[in-house]
């Protein structure tokens, strides 16, 4: 506990909307010792801050802390600022200066959303607030810079090439052959990654992506194998904890086969020979990225013998697709508090004991339109009641989600990894979702042009509870 003489620490949390996972993260920050929490969120109040703010705007009323209609965020934030676009660093800087003017110096500015990591880092730098630099963020999120950093450290990555024209892509194909993938240089979200199996696929993808010197994309060899991720809690550039989670099938396969209900499994036993190469090179990769104090999440592939085929992506936040909450279930800890302790206190409250295997199946099916009916939910609830730790059943009448994380999920845990795998397979075979239109209609054009919106799971956008 803090003593009466210790001053409060003013912490600013930046998010698009303070709901769901963001609100849980905000609660964790608020509950840290001596923290006064402030929020910067998107809203119409900040419309005048669009673009580079003028001195008049910075000193006017727009962008200043506002009191909106009472919501559950009122319990979390001492004050909030609404801006038109939280991805605009100039707007974040102006909003932060207004908070400083009203409340005093800021100790930390943090976010738990990947797309906000760089603008938040730029805001810290402009205001001389400590924390991860924008160069560190770019080195990790820019896939070309990430691969260069890892290769210099001797870490395996798949062959790739920055593509600014069709001729670049053809030269890369002449080196590696089909299939390849085309993806944006930065940002997560497999919906914007296009698998290229034929020359016709390449022409279609290039027409959509329009690569140029000012807007390059990344071509990458298509890896076949077991896709999995390595998550770490890192303090002073040194991983203090690592965890793995296996994907069944790979994310791109799940996107290509919407009838497949995608699963993530955290095995209880992770130090066996099968995962040794992945963990060893993954931990070395985190050290090479010099992330300071951070949660990290890296994805890659293993062959059938456990040999690393390469790391493909990385980020500097708690993992999505329920992997962050699953980490808490596996170790029987609060993952949101763990993130807050790292982000603000620079501490890890370990060591932790991995008590459970944990798995999540994401519920979806073939079709489009809205959810018509869900069969099998009662059977799963009855038969797996001793394993279920969290559920979000698809809601009738809700628009079908086009992401691989589907319209709902079931999370299970048990001390025995094989029992979790069997229960997930039972769920896969039991739960069937029907939609108003039996035909799937999501095209590449929709995936690429709208991936940021499509990549928001239906269950996350609807979930606003704080408990």
VEXDREN-2710 file (C-alpha; in Angstrom, 1 decimal):
% VEXDREN-2710
k/r/px/py/pz
1/UNK/0.0/0.0/0.0
2/UNK/1.2/3.6/-0.6
3/UNK/2.0/5.9/2.3
4/UNK/0.1/9.2/2.7
5/UNK/3.2/11.1/1.6
6/UNK/3.5/9.4/-1.8
7/UNK/2.0/11.4/-4.7
8/UNK/-0.4/10.1/-7.3
9/UNK/0.8/8.9/-10.7
10/UNK/-1.2/10.3/-13.6
11/UNK/-1.6/7.7/-16.3
12/UNK/-3.2/8.3/-19.7
13/UNK/-4.8/5.3/-21.4
14/UNK/-5.6/5.6/-25.1
15/UNK/-8.2/3.5/-26.9
16/UNK/-10.8/3.8/-29.6
17/UNK/-13.7/3.0/-27.3
18/UNK/-13.6/2.1/-23.6
19/UNK/-15.5/-1.1/-23.9
20/UNK/-14.8/-4.8/-23.8
21/UNK/-11.1/-5.7/-23.5
22/UNK/-10.1/-2.0/-23.5
23/UNK/-12.3/-1.3/-20.5
24/UNK/-10.9/-4.4/-18.7
25/UNK/-7.3/-3.0/-19.3
26/UNK/-8.4/0.4/-18.1
27/UNK/-9.8/-1.1/-14.8
28/UNK/-6.4/-2.9/-14.3
29/UNK/-4.5/0.4/-14.7
30/UNK/-6.8/2.2/-12.4
31/UNK/-6.3/-0.4/-9.7
32/UNK/-2.5/0.0/-9.6
33/UNK/-1.0/1.6/-6.6
34/UNK/-1.2/5.4/-6.6
35/UNK/-2.7/5.7/-10.1
36/UNK/-5.0/8.4/-11.3
37/UNK/-6.3/7.3/-14.7
38/UNK/-7.2/9.5/-17.6
39/UNK/-8.6/8.4/-20.9
40/UNK/-8.3/9.6/-24.5
41/UNK/-11.0/8.0/-26.7
42/UNK/-12.6/8.7/-30.1
43/UNK/-15.7/10.8/-30.3
44/UNK/-17.4/13.6/-32.1
45/UNK/-16.4/16.1/-29.5
46/UNK/-12.9/16.1/-30.8
47/UNK/-13.8/16.8/-34.4
48/UNK/-11.9/20.1/-34.5
49/UNK/-8.7/18.2/-33.8
50/UNK/-8.8/16.5/-37.1
51/UNK/-5.4/17.1/-38.8
52/UNK/-2.7/19.1/-37.3
53/UNK/-4.2/21.2/-34.4
54/UNK/-3.8/25.0/-34.5
55/UNK/-2.8/27.0/-31.4
56/UNK/-6.4/28.2/-31.2
57/UNK/-7.7/24.6/-31.2
58/UNK/-5.2/23.6/-28.5
59/UNK/-6.3/26.4/-26.3
60/UNK/-10.0/26.2/-27.1
61/UNK/-12.7/24.0/-25.6
62/UNK/-12.6/21.2/-28.1
63/UNK/-10.2/18.5/-27.1
64/UNK/-10.3/19.5/-23.5
65/UNK/-11.6/17.0/-20.9
66/UNK/-15.3/16.5/-21.3
67/UNK/-18.0/15.0/-19.1
68/UNK/-20.3/12.8/-21.2
69/UNK/-23.5/11.1/-20.2
70/UNK/-22.8/8.7/-17.3
71/UNK/-21.4/5.3/-18.3
72/UNK/-19.3/2.6/-16.7
73/UNK/-16.2/4.5/-17.8
74/UNK/-17.0/7.1/-15.2
75/UNK/-15.9/4.7/-12.6
76/UNK/-12.5/4.2/-14.3
77/UNK/-11.3/7.6/-15.5
78/UNK/-10.8/10.8/-13.5
79/UNK/-11.3/12.6/-16.8
80/UNK/-11.5/11.8/-20.5
81/UNK/-10.7/13.6/-23.7
82/UNK/-12.5/12.8/-26.9
83/UNK/-10.7/13.3/-30.2
84/UNK/-11.8/12.6/-33.8
85/UNK/-9.1/10.1/-34.5
86/UNK/-7.0/8.4/-31.9
87/UNK/-4.6/7.2/-34.6
88/UNK/-3.5/10.8/-35.2
89/UNK/-0.5/11.6/-33.0
90/UNK/-1.1/15.3/-33.3
91/UNK/-4.5/14.9/-31.8
92/UNK/-3.2/12.8/-29.0
93/UNK/-0.5/15.3/-28.3
94/UNK/-3.0/18.2/-28.1
95/UNK/-5.3/16.1/-25.9
96/UNK/-2.5/15.1/-23.5
97/UNK/-1.4/18.8/-23.2
98/UNK/-4.9/19.7/-22.2
99/UNK/-4.9/17.0/-19.5
100/UNK/-1.5/18.3/-18.3
101/UNK/-2.8/21.9/-18.2
102/UNK/-5.8/20.9/-16.1
103/UNK/-4.3/18.1/-13.9
104/UNK/-0.5/18.4/-13.9
105/UNK/2.4/16.3/-15.3
106/UNK/1.7/12.9/-16.8
107/UNK/3.8/9.9/-15.7
108/UNK/2.8/7.4/-18.4
109/UNK/0.8/7.3/-21.7
110/UNK/-0.1/3.7/-22.6
111/UNK/-2.3/1.6/-24.9
112/UNK/-3.2/-2.0/-25.4
113/UNK/-4.2/-1.7/-29.1
114/UNK/-1.6/-2.5/-31.8
115/UNK/-2.6/0.2/-34.2
116/UNK/-2.2/2.8/-31.5
117/UNK/1.3/1.8/-30.4
118/UNK/3.1/4.1/-32.8
119/UNK/1.0/7.3/-32.3
120/UNK/1.1/6.8/-28.6
121/UNK/4.9/6.4/-28.7
122/UNK/5.2/9.6/-30.8
123/UNK/3.0/11.4/-28.2
124/UNK/5.3/10.3/-25.4
125/UNK/8.3/11.5/-27.3
126/UNK/6.7/14.9/-28.0
127/UNK/5.9/15.4/-24.3
128/UNK/9.1/13.9/-22.9
129/UNK/7.1/11.1/-21.2
130/UNK/9.1/7.9/-20.6
131/UNK/8.2/4.6/-22.4
132/UNK/8.8/2.6/-25.5
133/UNK/10.1/4.6/-28.4
134/UNK/8.5/5.0/-31.8
135/UNK/11.6/3.4/-33.4
136/UNK/11.1/0.3/-31.3
137/UNK/7.5/0.1/-32.3
138/UNK/8.3/0.5/-36.0
139/UNK/11.2/-2.1/-35.8
140/UNK/8.6/-4.7/-34.5
141/UNK/5.4/-3.8/-36.4
142/UNK/7.0/-3.1/-39.8
143/UNK/7.3/-6.6/-41.2
144/UNK/10.3/-5.8/-43.3
145/UNK/12.2/-4.1/-40.4
146/UNK/11.2/-7.0/-38.2
147/UNK/12.6/-9.6/-40.5
148/UNK/15.9/-7.6/-41.0
149/UNK/16.3/-7.4/-37.2
150/UNK/15.7/-11.1/-36.7
151/UNK/18.0/-12.2/-39.5
152/UNK/20.8/-10.1/-38.2
153/UNK/20.4/-11.9/-34.9
154/UNK/20.4/-15.3/-36.7
155/UNK/16.7/-15.9/-36.2
156/UNK/14.9/-17.9/-38.9
157/UNK/12.3/-16.1/-41.0
158/UNK/10.7/-17.0/-44.4
159/UNK/12.0/-15.5/-47.6
160/UNK/10.4/-12.2/-48.4
161/UNK/10.7/-9.1/-50.6
162/UNK/9.3/-5.6/-50.4
163/UNK/7.1/-5.1/-53.5
164/UNK/6.5/-1.8/-55.1
165/UNK/5.4/-3.1/-58.6
166/UNK/4.3/-6.2/-60.4
167/UNK/7.9/-6.8/-61.6
168/UNK/9.1/-7.0/-58.0
169/UNK/6.5/-9.7/-57.3
170/UNK/7.4/-11.7/-60.4
171/UNK/11.1/-11.6/-59.5
172/UNK/10.3/-12.9/-56.0
173/UNK/8.2/-15.7/-57.5
174/UNK/11.0/-16.7/-59.8
175/UNK/13.1/-17.3/-56.6
176/UNK/10.6/-19.1/-54.4
177/UNK/7.7/-20.2/-56.6
178/UNK/4.0/-20.5/-55.8
179/UNK/2.4/-20.2/-53.3
180/UNK/3.4/-16.9/-51.7
181/UNK/1.5/-14.3/-49.6
182/UNK/1.0/-10.6/-50.1
183/UNK/0.4/-8.6/-47.0
184/UNK/0.7/-4.9/-45.8
185/UNK/4.1/-4.0/-44.4
186/UNK/2.6/-3.2/-41.0
187/UNK/-0.5/-4.0/-38.9
188/UNK/-2.0/-7.2/-37.8
189/UNK/-5.1/-8.9/-39.2
190/UNK/-4.9/-11.9/-41.5
191/UNK/-7.9/-10.6/-43.5
192/UNK/-5.5/-8.3/-45.3
193/UNK/-3.1/-11.1/-46.2
194/UNK/-3.8/-12.6/-49.6
195/UNK/-2.6/-16.1/-50.5
196/UNK/-1.2/-16.3/-54.1
197/UNK/-1.4/-19.7/-55.7
198/UNK/-1.6/-18.7/-59.4
199/UNK/-0.7/-15.9/-61.8
200/UNK/-4.4/-14.9/-61.8
201/UNK/-4.3/-14.6/-58.0
202/UNK/-1.3/-12.4/-58.3
203/UNK/-2.9/-10.1/-60.9
204/UNK/-6.1/-9.9/-58.7
205/UNK/-4.1/-9.1/-55.5
206/UNK/-1.9/-6.5/-57.1
207/UNK/-5.0/-4.8/-58.6
208/UNK/-6.5/-4.6/-55.1
209/UNK/-3.3/-3.6/-53.2
210/UNK/-1.8/-1.3/-55.8
211/UNK/1.8/-1.4/-54.5
212/UNK/4.0/1.6/-55.3
213/UNK/7.2/3.2/-53.9
214/UNK/5.0/5.2/-51.6
215/UNK/2.8/2.3/-50.6
216/UNK/4.8/-0.9/-50.7
217/UNK/3.5/-4.4/-49.6
218/UNK/5.4/-7.5/-48.5
219/UNK/5.7/-10.7/-50.5
220/UNK/6.5/-13.7/-48.4
221/UNK/7.0/-17.4/-49.0
222/UNK/4.0/-19.4/-47.9
223/UNK/4.9/-21.7/-45.0
224/UNK/3.3/-25.1/-44.5
225/UNK/3.4/-26.6/-41.0
226/UNK/2.1/-26.0/-37.5
227/UNK/1.3/-22.4/-36.8
228/UNK/1.8/-21.2/-33.3
229/UNK/2.7/-18.2/-31.3
230/UNK/5.1/-17.3/-28.5
231/UNK/4.0/-14.7/-25.9
232/UNK/6.4/-13.2/-23.4
233/UNK/6.4/-10.8/-20.5
234/UNK/9.6/-8.9/-20.9
235/UNK/11.3/-6.6/-18.4
236/UNK/14.4/-4.5/-19.3
237/UNK/14.7/-6.4/-22.6
238/UNK/14.8/-9.8/-20.9
239/UNK/11.8/-12.2/-21.2
240/UNK/10.6/-13.2/-17.7
241/UNK/7.9/-15.6/-18.9
242/UNK/7.1/-17.3/-22.1
243/UNK/4.1/-19.2/-23.3
244/UNK/3.1/-20.9/-26.5
245/UNK/-0.3/-21.4/-28.1
246/UNK/-1.0/-23.6/-31.1
247/UNK/-3.4/-22.8/-34.0
248/UNK/-5.6/-25.4/-35.6
249/UNK/-5.7/-24.9/-38.6
250/UNK/-3.4/-22.0/-39.6
251/UNK/-5.1/-18.7/-39.7
252/UNK/-5.0/-18.4/-43.5
253/UNK/-6.4/-21.9/-43.8
254/UNK/-9.2/-20.9/-41.5
255/UNK/-10.0/-17.9/-43.6
256/UNK/-10.0/-19.9/-46.8
257/UNK/-12.4/-22.5/-45.2
258/UNK/-15.1/-20.6/-43.3
259/UNK/-16.9/-23.8/-42.4
260/UNK/-13.9/-24.6/-40.1
261/UNK/-14.3/-23.6/-36.5
262/UNK/-10.8/-22.3/-35.6
263/UNK/-9.1/-23.3/-32.3
264/UNK/-6.2/-22.1/-30.2
265/UNK/-4.7/-24.5/-27.7
266/UNK/-2.2/-23.7/-24.9
267/UNK/-0.7/-27.0/-23.9
268/UNK/0.2/-27.4/-20.3
269/UNK/3.6/-28.9/-21.1
270/UNK/5.6/-26.4/-23.1
271/UNK/9.2/-27.3/-22.3
272/UNK/9.3/-30.6/-24.2
273/UNK/11.5/-31.3/-27.2
274/UNK/8.8/-30.4/-29.8
275/UNK/8.8/-26.7/-28.9
276/UNK/12.4/-26.3/-27.9
277/UNK/13.6/-24.7/-31.2
278/UNK/10.6/-22.4/-31.4
279/UNK/11.0/-21.2/-27.8
280/UNK/14.8/-20.8/-28.0
281/UNK/14.7/-18.7/-31.2
282/UNK/11.6/-16.8/-30.1
283/UNK/13.2/-15.7/-26.8
284/UNK/16.4/-14.7/-28.7
285/UNK/14.2/-12.7/-31.1
286/UNK/12.6/-10.7/-28.3
287/UNK/16.0/-9.9/-27.0
288/UNK/17.1/-8.7/-30.5
289/UNK/14.1/-6.4/-30.7
290/UNK/15.1/-4.6/-27.5
291/UNK/11.5/-3.9/-26.4
292/UNK/12.2/-2.8/-22.9
293/UNK/9.1/-3.5/-20.7
294/UNK/6.4/-5.1/-22.8
295/UNK/4.1/-8.0/-23.5
296/UNK/5.2/-9.5/-26.8
297/UNK/3.4/-11.7/-29.2
298/UNK/5.2/-13.5/-32.1
299/UNK/3.8/-15.9/-34.7
300/UNK/5.6/-18.6/-36.7
301/UNK/5.6/-22.1/-38.0
302/UNK/7.2/-25.5/-37.1
303/UNK/7.7/-28.5/-39.3
304/UNK/6.5/-32.0/-38.2
305/UNK/9.8/-32.5/-36.4
306/UNK/9.7/-29.4/-34.3
307/UNK/12.2/-27.4/-36.5
308/UNK/11.4/-23.7/-36.8
309/UNK/10.4/-22.7/-40.3
310/UNK/10.4/-19.0/-39.5
311/UNK/8.7/-16.2/-37.6
312/UNK/6.3/-14.2/-39.6
313/UNK/4.8/-11.5/-37.4
314/UNK/5.3/-9.8/-34.0
315/UNK/3.6/-7.2/-31.9
316/UNK/4.1/-5.4/-28.6
317/UNK/0.8/-5.9/-26.7
318/UNK/-1.2/-8.7/-25.1
319/UNK/-2.3/-11.2/-27.8
320/UNK/-5.7/-11.1/-29.4
321/UNK/-8.0/-14.0/-30.3
322/UNK/-8.6/-14.6/-26.6
323/UNK/-5.0/-15.7/-26.2
324/UNK/-4.4/-13.0/-23.6
325/UNK/-7.3/-14.1/-21.3
326/UNK/-6.3/-17.7/-22.0
327/UNK/-2.8/-16.9/-20.6
328/UNK/-4.5/-15.8/-17.3
329/UNK/-6.6/-19.0/-17.2
330/UNK/-3.5/-21.2/-17.8
331/UNK/-1.6/-19.7/-14.9
332/UNK/-4.6/-18.8/-12.8
333/UNK/-3.7/-15.1/-12.7
334/UNK/-5.3/-11.8/-13.8
335/UNK/-3.8/-11.1/-17.2
336/UNK/-5.0/-7.5/-17.3
337/UNK/-3.3/-6.7/-14.1
338/UNK/-0.2/-8.4/-15.3
339/UNK/-0.2/-6.2/-18.4
340/UNK/-0.8/-3.0/-16.4
341/UNK/2.1/-3.9/-14.0
342/UNK/4.4/-4.2/-17.0
343/UNK/3.2/-1.1/-18.8
344/UNK/3.3/1.2/-15.8
345/UNK/5.3/-0.3/-13.0
346/UNK/7.9/-2.2/-15.1
347/UNK/7.4/-5.3/-13.0
348/UNK/6.5/-8.9/-13.4
349/UNK/4.9/-10.6/-10.4
350/UNK/6.4/-14.0/-11.1
351/UNK/7.4/-16.7/-11.3
352/UNK/4.1/-18.3/-12.3
353/UNK/3.2/-22.0/-12.4
354/UNK/1.4/-23.2/-15.6
355/UNK/-1.5/-25.1/-14.0
356/UNK/-3.8/-25.8/-16.9
357/UNK/-4.0/-26.6/-20.5
358/UNK/-6.5/-24.1/-22.1
359/UNK/-8.3/-24.1/-25.4
360/UNK/-10.7/-21.9/-27.2
361/UNK/-12.9/-22.7/-30.2
362/UNK/-14.3/-19.9/-32.3
363/UNK/-17.9/-20.6/-33.4
364/UNK/-18.8/-20.0/-37.0
365/UNK/-20.1/-21.7/-40.1
366/UNK/-20.6/-21.3/-43.8
367/UNK/-23.0/-18.7/-45.0
368/UNK/-23.7/-14.9/-44.8
369/UNK/-26.3/-12.5/-43.5
370/UNK/-27.3/-12.9/-39.9
371/UNK/-27.2/-15.7/-37.4
372/UNK/-30.4/-17.8/-37.9
373/UNK/-29.9/-20.6/-35.3
374/UNK/-27.3/-22.2/-33.1
375/UNK/-27.6/-25.9/-32.5
376/UNK/-25.6/-27.9/-29.9
377/UNK/-25.1/-25.2/-27.3
378/UNK/-27.2/-27.0/-24.6
379/UNK/-25.3/-30.2/-25.2
380/UNK/-21.9/-28.5/-24.8
381/UNK/-23.0/-26.6/-21.6
382/UNK/-24.3/-29.9/-20.1
383/UNK/-21.5/-32.3/-21.2
384/UNK/-18.5/-30.0/-20.7
385/UNK/-19.7/-28.0/-17.6
386/UNK/-16.6/-29.1/-15.6
387/UNK/-14.2/-27.8/-18.3
388/UNK/-15.9/-24.6/-19.4
389/UNK/-14.5/-21.3/-18.1
390/UNK/-15.9/-18.8/-20.5
391/UNK/-18.5/-18.8/-23.3
392/UNK/-20.0/-16.3/-25.7
393/UNK/-22.7/-17.9/-27.8
394/UNK/-23.6/-16.4/-31.2
395/UNK/-26.7/-14.2/-30.8
396/UNK/-29.6/-14.8/-33.1
397/UNK/-30.2/-12.0/-35.5
398/UNK/-26.6/-10.6/-35.2
399/UNK/-24.7/-10.0/-38.5
400/UNK/-22.3/-12.7/-39.3
401/UNK/-18.7/-11.9/-38.5
402/UNK/-16.3/-12.4/-41.4
403/UNK/-13.2/-12.9/-39.3
404/UNK/-11.8/-16.3/-38.3
405/UNK/-12.6/-15.6/-34.7
406/UNK/-16.3/-15.9/-35.7
407/UNK/-19.5/-15.1/-33.9
408/UNK/-18.7/-16.5/-30.5
409/UNK/-16.4/-18.8/-28.6
410/UNK/-16.1/-21.5/-25.9
411/UNK/-13.0/-21.5/-23.7
412/UNK/-12.1/-24.8/-21.8
413/UNK/-9.4/-25.8/-19.3
414/UNK/-8.1/-29.0/-17.7
415/UNK/-4.9/-30.2/-16.2
416/UNK/-4.6/-32.7/-19.0
417/UNK/-3.9/-31.3/-22.5
418/UNK/-5.4/-34.3/-24.2
419/UNK/-8.8/-33.7/-22.5
420/UNK/-8.9/-30.1/-23.7
421/UNK/-8.1/-31.2/-27.3
422/UNK/-10.8/-33.9/-27.1
423/UNK/-13.4/-31.4/-25.7
424/UNK/-12.6/-28.9/-28.4
425/UNK/-13.1/-31.6/-31.1
426/UNK/-16.4/-32.6/-29.4
427/UNK/-17.5/-28.9/-29.5
428/UNK/-16.5/-28.6/-33.2
429/UNK/-18.6/-31.7/-34.1
430/UNK/-21.6/-30.6/-32.0
431/UNK/-22.1/-26.9/-32.5
432/UNK/-23.6/-25.9/-35.8
433/UNK/-24.5/-22.4/-36.8
434/UNK/-27.0/-21.5/-39.6
435/UNK/-27.2/-18.1/-41.3
436/UNK/-30.0/-16.3/-43.2
437/UNK/-28.1/-16.8/-46.5
438/UNK/-26.4/-20.2/-46.9
439/UNK/-24.0/-18.9/-49.4
440/UNK/-20.7/-17.2/-48.3
441/UNK/-20.1/-13.9/-50.1
442/UNK/-16.9/-12.4/-48.6
443/UNK/-14.5/-11.6/-51.5
444/UNK/-10.8/-10.6/-51.5
445/UNK/-11.9/-7.0/-52.2
446/UNK/-14.0/-6.9/-49.0
447/UNK/-11.3/-8.5/-47.0
448/UNK/-8.5/-6.2/-48.1
449/UNK/-10.4/-2.9/-48.2
450/UNK/-12.4/-3.4/-44.9
451/UNK/-10.1/-5.6/-42.9
452/UNK/-9.7/-3.2/-39.9
453/UNK/-13.5/-3.2/-39.4
454/UNK/-14.0/-6.8/-40.4
455/UNK/-11.3/-8.0/-38.0
456/UNK/-13.3/-6.9/-35.0
457/UNK/-15.0/-10.0/-33.6
458/UNK/-18.7/-9.7/-33.2
459/UNK/-18.5/-10.9/-29.6
460/UNK/-16.0/-8.2/-28.8
461/UNK/-17.9/-5.3/-30.3
462/UNK/-21.0/-6.4/-28.4
463/UNK/-19.3/-7.1/-25.1
464/UNK/-19.3/-4.0/-22.7
465/UNK/-19.4/-5.6/-19.3
466/UNK/-16.7/-4.7/-16.9
467/UNK/-16.6/-7.9/-15.0
END
